[in-house]
Amino acid sequence: MNIGIIGIGRIGKIHLQNCLTHFREINVLGAMNPSQSGRNYASQLGVPMVTNDASELIAHTDIDAILVCSATDSHATYVEQAAKAGKAIFCEKPLDLSLDRVRQTLALVEECGVPLMLAFNQRFDPSFAEAKQLIDSGELGSIRSLRLISRDPGPPPLSYIKRSGGMLMDMTIHDFDMARYQVGAEVVEVYARGANLVSDEIKEAGDIDFASIMLTFSNGAIATIENCRETSYGYDQRMEVFGSNGMIRIENPVKTSTLLSGPLGTLEGKNLDFFMDRYAESYRLELAAFFEALTAGKPMAATGYDGLKAMEIAEAAMRSIAQNRPVRLA
């Protein structure tokens, strides 16, 4: 299979390295990036066609699939162009910051009949994937509640925040997808509170840096999500699922398994630094799922519809914060 990658930034570099390292039957024929530094990176890794024009990549007759890893506000445009060219598409989330544009783009993709996978990489983390398997097997009985904690070690640059769509659309959207994925039902009501506890600059940019959200599902289960843009102890990603027959708890992986015991107690290793090392394996596994689905003609493990539903929850959460009330989803 021959692929092209649009966007050689932080995420694009991860996907490019994984394609070149872990998938011998995948050929990276081309890469596009607007800045010279990204193009140089791809050239140094041996990508034969490197360009600053995405249309060159999309029009390449030998390329079977396009990985869209560019800035958020360009995702829908590139997905539409790739769909019209008949390419299979892997796209980073979100598809766009406008729900109307997302619906239009998904309708076009369906009309063109091309496969589309949205990159909710956390679904492919081995621990979260195992939890989903246990839930689906009935091991936990009926799900009563789910709790997700996601805290970044530090906020991203303000330039990124201003283009990201805000914390709920950029960061919490992973938790919205994870909650919906694990519970296996649709969200019917959202109640959210947001605050600025980390940075006055983030507040001035019109965003929040702390959120607490409650989701009510169609099957009666309730999920609570807590997000924060800053911790003093590293990347913090945890989940607990409580059912009628038991509970699953996923804790943070740590840098080392060394335990230091002394008069004050026992210390374990530090948390991992950020999502790149916490989810290194999940990035590889989501690409494996994409390539396997294309090869076998199977449905994608995370679809454009999944991305749309997560965005609808995020939009409802933003309205809930603004209006200080629960918001029902149709």
C-alpha positions in Angstrom: 0.0 0.0 0.0 1.3 3.4 -0.9 0.5 6.4 1.3 1.0 10.2 1.5 1.2 12.3 4.6 -0.1 15.8 4.8 1.4 17.7 7.7 4.8 16.9 9.2 4.4 18.6 12.5 4.3 16.9 15.9 1.7 14.3 15.1 2.8 13.9 11.5 6.3 13.0 12.6 5.0 10.3 14.9 2.9 8.7 12.1 5.7 9.0 9.6 8.2 7.4 11.9 5.8 4.6 12.7 5.0 4.0 9.0 8.7 3.7 8.2 9.6 1.6 11.2 6.8 -0.8 11.9 4.9 -1.4 8.6 7.1 -3.1 6.0 4.3 -3.4 3.5 3.5 0.3 3.7 5.4 2.7 1.3 5.5 6.4 2.2 5.6 7.8 -1.3 5.1 11.5 -0.4 4.9 14.1 2.3 3.5 17.6 2.3 4.3 20.4 4.7 4.0 24.2 4.4 7.3 24.9 6.2 10.7 23.9 5.1 11.6 22.3 8.4 8.9 19.7 8.1 9.9 19.0 4.5 13.5 18.6 5.5 12.5 16.1 8.1 10.6 14.0 5.6 13.5 14.2 3.1 16.1 13.1 5.7 14.0 10.0 6.4 14.0 9.1 2.7 10.5 10.1 1.6 10.9 10.3 -2.2 8.3 13.1 -3.0 8.3 16.1 -0.6 6.2 19.1 -1.5 4.5 22.2 -0.1 1.4 21.6 -2.3 -1.1 19.1 -0.9 -2.8 18.8 -4.3 0.3 17.2 -5.8 0.2 14.5 -3.2 -3.6 13.9 -3.5 -3.4 13.7 -7.3 -0.5 11.2 -7.3 -1.9 8.2 -9.1 0.2 5.7 -7.2 -0.9 6.8 -3.7 -3.7 4.7 -2.2 -4.3 6.5 1.1 -3.8 9.9 2.6 -2.9 10.6 6.2 -4.2 14.1 7.2 -2.0 15.4 10.1 -2.1 19.1 9.3 -3.6 22.0 11.4 -7.2 21.6 12.5 -8.6 24.3 10.3 -7.3 22.5 7.1 -8.6 19.0 7.9 -12.0 19.2 6.2 -10.5 20.7 3.0 -7.9 18.0 2.6 -10.4 15.2 3.5 -12.8 16.5 0.8 -10.0 16.8 -1.8 -8.8 13.2 -1.0 -12.3 11.8 -1.1 -12.9 13.3 -4.6 -9.6 11.8 -5.7 -10.8 8.3 -4.5 -8.2 8.0 -1.7 -8.7 6.2 1.6 -8.3 8.7 4.4 -6.9 8.7 7.9 -7.5 12.1 9.6 -6.5 13.6 12.9 -9.4 14.9 15.1 -11.4 17.0 14.9 -12.5 17.0 11.3 -13.4 20.7 11.6 -14.5 23.1 14.3 -17.9 23.6 12.7 -20.5 21.0 13.1 -22.2 22.0 9.9 -18.9 21.7 8.0 -18.3 18.3 9.5 -21.7 17.0 8.4 -21.1 18.4 4.9 -17.7 16.7 4.7 -19.0 13.4 5.9 -21.8 13.5 3.4 -19.2 14.1 0.6 -17.0 11.2 1.9 -20.0 8.9 1.9 -21.0 10.1 -1.6 -17.5 9.3 -2.9 -17.5 5.9 -1.2 -14.1 6.1 0.3 -13.0 4.8 3.7 -12.4 7.4 6.4 -10.9 6.8 9.9 -10.7 9.5 12.5 -7.7 9.3 14.8 -9.0 8.7 18.3 -5.8 7.1 19.3 -6.7 6.5 23.0 -9.1 3.8 21.9 -6.1 1.7 20.9 -4.2 2.1 24.2 -3.8 -1.6 25.4 -5.2 -0.8 28.8 -8.2 1.1 27.5 -8.8 -1.6 24.8 -8.7 -4.3 27.4 -11.3 -2.4 29.5 -13.6 -2.2 26.5 -13.2 -6.0 25.9 -14.1 -6.7 29.5 -17.1 -4.4 29.4 -18.4 -6.0 26.1 -17.9 -9.5 27.5 -20.3 -8.8 30.3 -17.6 -9.2 32.9 -18.7 -6.0 34.7 -22.5 -6.6 34.3 -24.5 -3.4 33.6 -22.4 -0.2 33.6 -23.4 2.2 36.3 -20.7 4.9 36.1 -17.4 5.9 34.4 -14.8 8.4 35.6 -12.1 9.9 33.5 -9.3 12.1 34.6 -7.1 13.9 32.0 -4.5 16.4 33.2 -1.7 17.8 31.0 1.7 18.6 32.5 1.4 22.1 31.1 -0.7 24.2 28.7 0.2 24.5 25.0 1.3 27.8 23.5 -1.3 30.5 23.2 -0.9 30.5 19.4 -2.1 26.8 19.5 -5.0 27.5 21.9 -6.4 30.2 19.7 -6.6 27.9 16.7 -7.6 24.7 18.5 -11.2 25.3 19.1 -10.7 25.5 22.9 -10.0 22.9 25.6 -13.3 21.1 25.3 -13.0 20.7 21.5 -9.3 19.9 21.5 -8.4 18.1 24.7 -11.7 16.9 26.3 -12.9 15.6 23.0 -10.7 12.5 23.6 -12.6 11.9 26.9 -16.0 12.4 25.2 -15.1 9.8 22.7 -13.6 7.4 25.3 -16.7 7.7 27.5 -19.1 7.0 24.6 -16.8 4.2 23.4 -16.6 2.4 26.8 -20.2 2.8 27.8 -21.5 1.8 24.4 -24.4 4.1 24.4 -25.2 7.7 23.3 -25.1 10.7 25.5 -28.5 12.3 26.2 -27.5 15.1 28.6 -24.4 17.2 29.4 -23.8 19.4 32.4 -20.4 21.1 32.5 -18.5 23.7 34.6 -15.4 25.5 33.4 -12.9 27.6 35.2 -9.5 29.4 34.8 -7.2 28.1 37.5 -3.9 27.9 35.6 -3.3 30.9 33.4 -4.7 34.4 33.0 -3.4 34.4 29.5 -5.6 31.5 28.6 -8.6 33.3 30.1 -7.8 36.4 28.0 -7.6 34.2 24.9 -11.2 33.2 25.6 -10.6 29.6 26.8 -10.8 27.7 30.0 -8.0 25.6 31.6 -10.1 23.5 34.0 -13.4 21.6 33.4 -15.6 19.2 35.3 -18.3 17.5 33.2 -21.1 15.0 33.8 -22.6 13.0 31.0 -25.8 11.1 31.2 -26.2 8.2 28.7 -29.3 6.7 27.1 -28.9 3.5 29.2 -28.8 5.4 32.5 -25.1 5.3 33.1 -23.3 8.4 34.2 -19.8 9.5 33.3 -17.8 12.3 35.0 -14.8 13.9 33.4 -12.2 16.1 34.9 -9.6 18.0 32.8 -6.9 20.4 33.7 -4.2 22.0 31.6 -1.5 21.7 34.3 -0.1 19.3 36.8 3.0 19.4 39.0 3.7 15.6 38.6 3.6 14.8 34.9 0.9 13.5 32.5 -2.2 12.2 34.3 -4.6 9.9 32.5 -6.8 7.5 34.5 -10.1 5.8 34.1 -12.5 3.9 36.4 -15.6 1.9 35.2 -18.1 0.7 37.8 -20.6 -2.0 37.0 -23.1 -4.3 38.7 -20.6 -7.1 38.9 -17.3 -5.3 39.5 -15.0 -2.4 38.6 -12.1 -1.7 36.3 -9.5 0.9 37.2 -6.7 2.0 34.9 -3.8 3.9 36.5 -1.0 5.9 35.1 2.0 4.0 33.7 5.3 5.2 35.2 8.8 5.7 33.9 10.3 2.9 35.9 9.0 0.1 38.1 11.5 0.9 40.8 10.1 1.2 44.3 12.1 3.1 46.9 11.2 2.4 50.5 12.3 4.4 53.5 11.1 5.9 56.9 8.5 8.0 55.2 7.0 5.2 53.1 7.4 3.8 49.6 7.9 5.9 46.4 7.3 4.6 42.9 8.4 5.9 39.6 7.4 9.2 38.1 4.5 9.7 35.7 5.4 9.8 32.0 6.0 13.3 30.6 3.3 13.8 28.0 0.9 12.1 25.5 3.7 11.3 23.0 5.3 8.8 25.4 2.1 7.8 27.2 0.4 6.8 24.0 3.4 5.8 21.8 2.0 2.3 21.4 -1.6 3.5 20.7 -0.3 5.6 17.8 1.2 2.5 16.2 -1.8 0.4 16.9 -4.3 2.9 15.4 -2.3 2.9 12.1 -2.2 -0.9 12.2 -6.0 -0.9 12.6 -6.4 1.5 9.6 -4.2 -0.5 7.3 -5.8 -3.8 8.4 -9.3 -2.4 7.7 -8.2 -1.2 4.3 -6.6 -4.5 3.4 -9.4 -6.7 4.7 -12.2 -4.4 3.6 -13.5 -4.1 7.1 -15.2 -1.1 8.8 -13.0 1.5 10.4 -12.5 1.2 14.2 -13.1 4.9 14.7 -15.3 6.6 12.1 -16.2 10.1 11.0 -19.6 9.6 12.8 -17.7 8.9 16.0 -15.9 12.2 15.6 -19.2 14.0 14.9 -20.8 12.6 18.1 -17.8 13.7 20.2 -18.0 17.2 18.7 -21.8 17.4 19.5 -21.0 16.5 23.1 -18.3 19.2 23.2 -20.6 21.8 21.7 -23.2 20.9 24.3 -20.7 21.2 27.1 -19.7 24.6 25.9 -23.3 25.7 25.9 -23.8 24.2 29.4 -20.9 26.3 30.7 -22.1 29.4 29.1 -25.7 29.0 30.2 -25.0 27.3 33.6 -27.5 24.5 33.0 -27.8 20.9 31.8 -28.1 20.6 28.0 -30.0 17.9 26.3 -28.8 16.2 23.1 -31.2 15.3 20.4 
